[in-house]
Amino acid sequence: MRLVPSGALRACTYVGLPLLLLLAAAPPAAARQAAAPTPLSAEWPLDAQHFDASRIWRQSQGAGVTVAVVDTGVNARHPDLTGRVLPGTDVTGQATDGRVDVSADSHGTSVAGVIAGSGTTGKGMVGLAPRATVLPVRVSADNAADPLALARGIVYATDHRASVINISMVTTDPDPQIRDAVAYARRHDAVVVAAAGNSGLTGNPVGYPAAFPGVLAVSGTTRDGGFWSSGESGSYVALAAPAVDIFSTRNIGGYLTKDGTSYSAPYVSAAAALLRAAYPSESAGQIIARLIGTADRPGGGSGRDDRFGYGIVDPLKALGAPTPASSANPLLTASGDGAPKAAADTTGGVPGGTVAVVGAAAVVTAAGAGGLLVRRRSRRRT
């Protein structure tokens, strides 16, 4: 089995949950926002026909929010990421602080650009949350890592106060150490976002950590709002976001265009950052409830389905929604209207900020479609 950054390099109803979304308090007035950069024409998800970023940024730009990018590292010297990337960590055994990315497909740097690109050059790309801060957690040198590295990375992000954790990686193995790390992050009020994966046309396996309880699993959409057929679907999918022709930052400088749910997930992470900046007193569960409760369901339906989850993320609508009455994570409690009941989380978590090693001798290798695939050779208790 294999664990995958979920993106391919290219040349280049408000739904259900009525009890969760009752008005508890009027949303606060938007704080005065700094002037926002102008997105490039290549950044189609930010235009007025899609997210309508210019209207979003009048209310929030993600200032003061830290988003962990658990990935291949981030090139902090890219002009559009300068000043946006904190010192992080490297759990690959290399002596870096995570602010380096030598991956062949610029994976971590591209993910970071989608979230927090600043467009500071005047000709550069702009992330959906352009004033958010990125915490780079390098768990893979070049699309190759192991489950323990990913688990340690999630715990590090949690312990260093990332309120949103982006994981653009997928494995078909429900590894206990990764599950424990995700549970640890949830208990510490982090919004955990994960790519659903890109094997929709090759077996459509269940992807983890996306399918773990409480995670915002993200599938992909096309320019016209259709389902991206290469993306994975399933009962665990919570939201959908753009996955094709995604323009972003390149680790050697410049830009590239990519496909994959690896780039859908950071749009949702950026949306969560916008909300956490606008509503700093709300819990992770309330932020998630805003996102799934305001998602745009293609065709105007209600409830959820296995392709789009609750719908395509709509940050503008989420910013204007009423405060959810419950602070609980709705992905752990939702039922009815087609919503999945999450599997009971019976793990003991990660006490004391450490991950208990349950399985060992696993290898993560790069997939041709992009992403990290975990291949488990053996399992032993240590």
C-alpha positions, -999 to 999 in steps of 0.1 A, spaced: 0 0 0 12 35 -7 8 72 9 4 101 -18 9 141 -22 -25 141 -41 -17 163 -71 -4 159 -106 22 183 -121 12 195 -156 34 210 -182 25 240 -183 -275 246 7 -271 253 31 -275 217 40 -289 196 68 -274 201 102 -302 225 114 -294 220 150 -257 228 145 -263 260 126 -289 278 147 -281 314 153 -263 317 186 -250 352 181 -249 377 152 -216 375 133 -193 403 142 -187 431 118 -157 426 96 -126 443 108 -110 468 85 -88 448 61 -55 458 45 -55 464 8 -54 431 -10 -34 423 -41 -50 416 -74 -50 379 -84 -36 370 -118 -60 359 -145 -46 324 -143 -60 321 -108 -95 312 -119 -108 299 -86 -104 335 -71 -125 352 -98 -160 367 -94 -176 336 -109 -161 313 -84 -148 323 -49 -151 361 -56 -119 368 -36 -122 406 -38 -154 405 -17 -140 379 7 -109 400 14 -130 429 25 -140 407 55 -110 386 61 -76 378 47 -65 353 73 -43 376 93 -30 362 125 -38 326 116 -12 299 113 -18 271 88 5 241 89 16 226 56 25 190 64 43 182 32 77 183 13 87 216 29 82 251 16 106 274 -3 103 305 19 125 325 -5 99 325 -32 89 362 -36 52 355 -31 59 336 1 85 360 16 75 369 51 46 344 51 66 312 62 76 306 98 105 284 108 91 249 111 106 215 113 119 186 93 112 151 104 129 134 74 163 133 92 176 163 73 188 193 93 163 219 80 136 240 96 111 230 69 118 261 48 133 242 19 115 222 -8 135 201 -33 106 179 -44 105 173 -81 70 187 -84 73 216 -59 46 200 -39 48 217 -6 57 251 -21 27 249 -44 3 240 -16 16 269 5 11 293 -24 -26 283 -28 -31 291 8 -10 322 15 7 335 -16 10 373 -12 14 385 -47 40 409 -34 58 412 -67 27 428 -83 29 401 -109 28 371 -86 1 347 -75 -22 353 -46 -34 327 -21 -70 326 -9 -58 337 26 -30 361 16 -23 373 51 -22 339 68 11 325 80 24 291 69 41 267 93 62 242 72 63 207 85 86 187 62 77 150 64 89 141 29 120 150 10 106 142 -24 72 125 -22 86 97 0 80 94 37 67 69 63 36 70 85 55 78 116 70 109 99 35 121 90 22 114 125 51 133 141 45 161 117 8 164 126 17 164 163 44 191 158 19 213 139 -6 209 168 20 216 195 31 247 176 -4 262 176 -14 257 140 -51 263 141 -55 247 106 -35 217 94 -33 209 57 -24 174 47 -22 170 9 -12 133 12 -32 101 11 -27 65 20 -49 35 16 -37 22 50 -57 34 81 -24 36 100 -30 38 138 -2 62 144 -16 87 119 -51 83 133 -38 90 168 -20 121 156 -52 134 139 -72 127 171 -46 146 190 -49 176 167 -87 175 169 -86 175 207 -64 206 206 -90 225 185 -72 223 151 -92 221 119 -76 192 100 -80 192 62 -69 164 40 -70 156 3 -93 128 -8 -68 115 -34 -65 111 -71 -73 74 -77 -110 79 -87 -104 62 -120 -82 35 -107 -102 17 -80 -113 46 -59 -98 33 -27 -107 49 7 -80 75 15 -65 83 48 -61 106 68 -90 120 49 -113 92 61 -104 95 97 -131 108 121 -135 146 121 -113 154 92 -124 177 64 -118 154 34 -117 173 2 -125 161 -33 -119 180 -66 -140 200 -90 -135 213 -125 -138 249 -138 -175 246 -144 -182 231 -110 -184 195 -121 -168 167 -102 -132 160 -112 -134 124 -122 -98 115 -113 -105 125 -77 -117 100 -51 -152 99 -37 -167 82 -8 -189 85 23 -160 104 41 -158 133 16 -170 165 33 -163 193 8 -151 198 -28 -128 225 -42 -110 233 -74 -86 207 -86 -77 215 -122 -54 241 -138 -43 253 -104 -17 281 -108 8 283 -79 43 289 -67 72 268 -78 101 258 -55 128 270 -79 111 303 -84 84 312 -109 51 294 -112 35 262 -126 0 248 -132 -11 216 -115 -41 193 -111 -51 172 -81 -69 172 -48 -36 182 -33 -46 217 -44 -83 213 -35 -74 208 1 -54 240 6 -84 260 -7 -104 246 21 -76 252 45 -74 288 34 -111 291 38 -108 278 74 -80 304 80 -103 332 67 -129 321 92 -106 316 121 -93 352 116 -128 366 114 -142 345 143 -112 339 166 -134 328 195 -151 300 176 -141 264 180 -127 242 152 -161 225 152 -179 257 146 -155 266 118 -162 232 102 -199 237 106 -198 270 88 -179 255 59 -201 225 54 -233 243 62 -228 270 35 -212 248 8 -227 251 -27 -243 219 -36 -243 214 -74 -278 212 -88 -292 229 -57 -298 197 -38 -296 192 -1 -277 168 22 -245 154 9 -232 129 -17 -201 109 -21 -186 131 -48 -190 166 -35 -196 159 2 -218 187 15 -208 208 -16 -182 231 -31 -166 253 -4 -180 288 -4 -158 310 18 -179 342 12 -211 326 23 -193 310 53 -181 344 65 -216 357 65 -233 327 81 -247 328 117 -226 314 145 -232 277 149 -249 269 182 -228 239 190 -190 239 194 -188 202 185 -173 189 153 -203 181 131 -183 155 112 -183 135 144 -220 139 152 -238 144 119 -264 119 108 -294 120 85 -299 136 51 -273 113 37 -246 125 62 -222 98 73 -219 88 109 -181 89 116 -167 58 130 -163 59 167 -129 73 177 -116 47 201 -80 55 199 -62 68 230 -47 96 210 -12 109 215 -5 115 251 22 140 260 27 151 224 42 118 213 30 92 188 29 56 199 44 35 172 20 7 165 31 -3 131 67 -1 117 86 -8 85 63 12 62 76 30 32 60 60 14 68 63 -23 58 88 -49 29 81 -72 29 89 -109 -2 110 -104 14 129 -76 10 123 -39 25 100 -14 15 64 -14 22 42 17 34 7 10 34 -14 42 58 -43 42 52 -56 77 36 -47 110 50 -52 144 44 -37 178 73 -17 193 
